[in-house]
């Protein structure tokens, strides 16, 4: 019967066999990979936002929402002022 060992277990066992300096190098590499992934996600988000900025239909929708919220905010402010008089 073949015993399946999890990837995490293998990594932990191998990490424990390294010197402290080598362990630090592994940690540094993990941090590098995490930074690289964050950078990739940030680039994806930036690209999506740029597409939204260039999309005239989206921009028209944003302006419509801003108008609606401005009116609702103004109405709410008037109601609060009436209640506090």
C-alpha positions as CSV (number, residue, x, y, z in Angstrom):
1,X,0.0,0.0,0.0
2,X,1.4,3.4,-1.0
3,X,1.3,6.1,1.7
4,X,0.5,9.6,0.5
5,X,2.5,12.3,2.2
6,X,1.2,15.8,2.0
7,X,3.3,18.5,0.3
8,X,3.3,20.5,3.5
9,X,4.8,17.6,5.4
10,X,7.5,17.1,2.9
11,X,8.4,20.8,2.9
12,X,8.4,20.9,6.7
13,X,10.7,17.9,6.9
14,X,13.1,19.2,4.4
15,X,13.1,22.7,6.0
16,X,13.9,21.3,9.4
17,X,17.0,19.6,7.9
18,X,18.4,22.9,6.7
19,X,20.8,25.2,8.6
20,X,19.3,28.4,10.0
21,X,20.9,30.4,7.2
22,X,19.4,28.1,4.6
23,X,16.0,28.3,6.4
24,X,16.2,32.1,6.2
25,X,16.9,31.8,2.4
26,X,13.8,29.7,2.1
27,X,11.8,32.3,4.0
28,X,13.2,35.1,1.8
29,X,12.2,33.1,-1.3
30,X,8.7,32.6,0.0
31,X,8.4,36.3,0.7
32,X,9.6,37.0,-2.9
33,X,7.0,34.7,-4.3
34,X,4.3,36.3,-2.2
35,X,5.4,39.8,-3.3
36,X,5.5,38.7,-7.0
37,X,1.9,37.4,-6.7
38,X,0.7,40.6,-5.0
39,X,2.4,42.6,-7.8
40,X,0.7,40.4,-10.5
41,X,-2.7,40.9,-8.8
42,X,-2.2,44.6,-8.6
43,X,-1.3,44.8,-12.3
44,X,-4.5,42.8,-13.1
45,X,-6.6,45.2,-11.0
46,X,-4.9,48.3,-12.6
47,X,-5.6,46.9,-16.1
48,X,-9.3,46.3,-15.2
49,X,-9.6,49.8,-13.8
50,X,-8.0,51.3,-16.9
51,X,-10.5,49.4,-19.1
52,X,-13.4,50.8,-17.0
53,X,-12.0,54.4,-17.3
54,X,-11.9,54.0,-21.1
55,X,-15.4,52.5,-21.4
56,X,-17.9,55.2,-22.3
57,X,-20.9,53.1,-21.2
58,X,-19.4,52.5,-17.8
59,X,-18.5,56.2,-17.5
60,X,-22.1,57.2,-18.3
61,X,-23.4,54.8,-15.6
62,X,-21.0,56.3,-13.1
63,X,-22.2,59.8,-13.8
64,X,-25.8,58.6,-13.5
65,X,-25.1,57.0,-10.1
66,X,-23.3,60.1,-8.9
67,X,-26.3,62.2,-9.9
68,X,-28.7,59.9,-8.1
69,X,-26.6,59.7,-4.9
70,X,-26.1,63.5,-4.9
71,X,-29.9,64.0,-5.0
72,X,-30.4,61.4,-2.3
73,X,-27.7,62.9,-0.1
74,X,-29.3,66.4,-0.5
75,X,-32.7,65.0,0.4
76,X,-31.3,63.2,3.5
77,X,-29.5,66.4,4.6
78,X,-32.8,68.4,4.3
79,X,-34.6,65.8,6.4
80,X,-32.0,65.9,9.1
81,X,-32.1,69.7,9.2
82,X,-35.9,69.6,9.5
83,X,-35.7,67.2,12.4
84,X,-33.1,69.3,14.2
85,X,-35.0,72.6,14.0
